[in-house]
Each structure stands twice: as structure tokens, then as C-alpha cells.
Amino acid sequence: MHRSSLTSAVWRLLLSSTLLVAGRTATAQSAAVTKAPDPGQYWVVFTDKAGQRFSPDQYFSPQAQARRQRQHLPAFDSTDFPVRPDYVARVQEQVGAPQFVSRWFNAVACRATPAQAAKLRQLPGVRTVEALPEAALLPAARTTELAGGSMNLSATDRQLARRQTESLGGREFQRARLSGQGVRIAIFDVGFNGADQHVSFAHLRKRKAIVETYDFLKHTPMFIRVVRMVPKYCPALPAACPTVRT
């Protein structure tokens, strides 16, 4: 074979290999581009509650109605009315069952892709569709002793507790001599790991001060034992709510 023919054959081989590699690369890039984005968390806010009815006597307990009277609040307001079921049904047709329905905000939380979120914005009765931040939960620096625990706080823990109390207006409550005695308190959080065993909650358990609990995401009252499985992401929604009687 002549030198020029050999050189030409080598170039053809290299060229075909290059095209083959390029073709595979292009195919891989095309597959990456066409991959559907993962669903995100969205808050769908509605425009109105037209046509909805509400009976405070059936919805509120006698104690709740009495508290409203003591605080000079109206028997009910627009935030108490239920969300329109036709609005919720339209969202469900697009993205499946919503994760949470809120009377207070007249909204639902759901998971959707950006394309689905764009369609939700076009639905009748939808005011806004807002993406909710999803922050990955970081592991605790130390493990919690569930069985028994300890009431002893380190200097760092006490300093943190003081800062947290001050940020919540603790001094103002002390000045006003407001102790919370006789007030029913609802605490919203993502979970209370070990609340059924830790010594810090023993005085509440002993006098049965935790009167009721509910997991808004799993729709179960057994929040204490369920929340030990920490979710991958923490949406900006209440997950568990214990009602504490002081």
C-alpha cells in the first residue's frame, strides 16, 4: 500500500471514530436535555371563597367560642370559611391530590413540575402559584437520648435558649406578667422526636397537659411516634401540632 493511501485510510478511521464518539456524546446530551425536571413544592393561592358556608357553632368547640368572646374577636371571619372544592378539584386534575389545604391562606400545597405550575397559573380562581423553598435537613451534631434523657443543660444550650426566648419576646411577657396559665397553646413544628419519653416533657405527660396532637401531612393524631422518620426535605408547612394545656 502506498504511503499516501495508508495515510488516507488512517484519517478515515480517525474521522469515523471521532464522528462515532461525537454521535454518542450528542445522544447523551440530548437525553440529559429531554429528562423531565423533578417536581417541586408549590403554594397555590386562590382568589375567593364565593358560595361557601360556615357555621361557627359546628366548627368551633365551646371553649374556642368562649376564648373569642373574651378576646373581643368576631364569632368568625373569612379565614374560617372552607376552601372552594371546585378550585381544589381543578388543581387535583393537574397534579394529583394536594398535600395540604389551608383555610387561613385560602390555598393548597402541592408538588408540580415547572410546566405544571405554569398550567396551574392559568386555572380559573387561581391568584398566584409560588414555589416553596426546599431545604435539605442537616443531621444533628449529636444524637438525642430518647429513653429518659437529661434535664441538665450545657452553658451553650442555656445561651441558645436565652437568645431564642428573647427573640420571641420573652421579656415582654414577663413584664406584663403573662405566664400562659389557663391558656391552651397550639405548637406547630416539623416534629417532636422523643417527646413521649424524654424527661423534659415528663411534667406534661404526668398531668396529661398534652391534650391532643395531629400530623397535618400524614393525617394522623399519632405525631410523637410517627415523626421519628425525618423526611428528606422540610417544606414550609406545619407537619405536627400538639395542643398543650398550661
N, C-alpha and C positions, 0 to 999 in steps of 0.2 A: 504494500500500500504506500502511495506517495505521501510525503510529509504533509503536503497541503490537504490531502484527503483525510489523513489522521487528525489533523488539527480541526478540520471542519466537523468531523464526527464527534470529537471531544466537546466542541462548542455546542453541537446539537444536543448532546447528552446533558451538559450542564444547563442549557436553556430549558430542556424539558423538565429537569429536576427542580429548577427554580420555579417554573410555572406550576408544578405539582405542589410544591411547598406553599407557594402563594395562594393556590386554589384552596388548599386545606386551611390556611390562615384566614382567608376571606370567608370560608364557610363557618369557621369557629367564631369569627367576629359577627357574622350575620346571625348566628344562633344566640350570641350574647345580647345583640341588639333587640331581637324579637322576643326575648324572655319577658314574660309578664311581670310587672312590678308587684312586690308583696303588698297586701292590704295594710292600710294604716288606720289609726284611730281617728274618728271624726265626730264632731258635735253638730247635729242638725237642729237648728233653731227655727221654730215655726212662727207664723205671723199673728195668729189669733186663736181663740177658743170658742168661736161662734157656735151657738147651738148646744153647748154643754151645760148640764145642770149640776147643782151641788147642794147637798143637804148637810149642814154642819152638825145637826143632831145625830145623823147616822155615821158621819165620818169621824168626828172628834169624840173622845171619851168625855165623860162628865168632868173629870179632873182638868182636861185640856181646856174645856169651855170656861171653867172657873178661873183658870190662870189668865185667860184672855180678858175676862172681866176685871180681874184685879189689876192688870196692867193697862186697862183702858184701851184695849185693842178691839177692832171690829169683830163681829162674830165670824166673819170670813172675808176673804178678798179674792182677787182674780188669780193669785198664785195657787189657791186651793182647788180651783176647778181642774178637772182631768184634761189631759191632752186629747185632742181630737183623734178618734180612732181611724178616720179615713186618711189623715195625714200619716199616721204611723203605718198603716197598711201600704201606702204608696212607697214609703221607704223600704218596707219589708220586701216588696216586689222587686226592688232593685238590688238589694244587698243581703237579703235574708233577715232573720229576726234580729231586732236591735238588742244591744247588750244592756241598755238601761233606758228607762223612760222617766223624765223628771217633770213633775207638775210645776215646781218652783220656777224652772227656767223655760218651761214650755218647749222642751227639746228632747231628743233621743241621742244616745251614743251608739255608734255602730262602727264596724270595720268595713273599709271600702278601698278600692284602688283609686288612683287619681282620675281615671276615666269615669269610674262610677260616681265619684264625688262631683264631677262636672255635670253628670246627668241629674244628680240629686238637686243641684242648684237650680235646675230648670223646672222642678216639680211645682205645681200649684201649692201655695201655702207655705213655702219654704222661704224664710227670711235670709238666713246665712248658713253656710256649711264651713265649719272651721276645723282645721287639722289640730289634733291634740298632741302635745309633745309626749314622747315615749322615752323615758329614761331607764336604762338598764339598772337593775338593782345591784348594788355592790355588796359583796359578802361582809359580814360584821368582822370587826377587828378581833373579837373574841367571842367564844361561844357562850350562850346563855345557859345557866344551870336551871333546867326546868323543874326537876324534883327538889322542892324545898327552897333553894336559892338562899340569898342572904340579904339582910336589911342594912348591912354595912356599906357605906358609900365612900369611895376614894375622894381625895381632895379635888381631883379633876372632875369627877362626877358631880360633886357638890357645886363646883364653879359653873359647870354646864347647866345644872338645874336652876341656879340663881339667874343666869342670863336668860334662860327660856322663860322663867316666871316673870322677869322684868319686861321682856318683850311682849308678854300677854297682858301687861297692865296690873301685875300682882300688887304693887304698892298702892295703886289707886283703890283697889278692892279693900285693902287693909285700912286705908284712911277712912273709907266710907263705912267700915265695919260690916262689910258684906262677906259672910263666911260660906254662903250657899246652904246653910242649914234649912231643911224642909223643902229644898228645890230639887226637882227632878232634872238631871243633866243628861243630855244625849251627846255621846262622844263618837265622832266619825274618824275612822282611821283605816289603814290597809290591813290591820290585823293586830291581835294581841297574843303573841306567842307565849304560852306558858301561864296565862292568867288563871287557869284552873288549878295550878299547882304552886306557883311562886308565893313565897311568904309575904311579899309586899302587898298582895291582894287578899291575904288571909282575913283581915278585919272586915272586908266587904263580903267575902263568902260566908263568914260566920254569922253575920246579921242579915244575910240574904239581901244585900243592898243592890246587887246587880239583878234588876227585876226583869230584864228582857234583853235579848240580843238578836241580831239579824244580819245575814250576809246578803247584801243587795245584788251581788254578781251571781252567786250560786243559788240565791233564793231559798236559803235555809236558815233556821234560827241557831244552828249549832256552829257559831263562829269560832269558838275557842279551840276546838279540836280540828276544824277544817283548815284554818289559816296556817297551819304549820308547813304546808307545802307552799312555799313562796312562789308567786308567778314570775315568769321571765321578765315581764315588763310591768311597770306600775302606771296605769292610766290615771288621768287626773279626775278620778271619780271616787266616791266613797265605796269602800269594799265591805267594811264591817262596822256595825254600830251597836255598842252596848248602852243601855239606858241605866243610869246609876241613880239611886235614891240616897241623898245625903242626910 
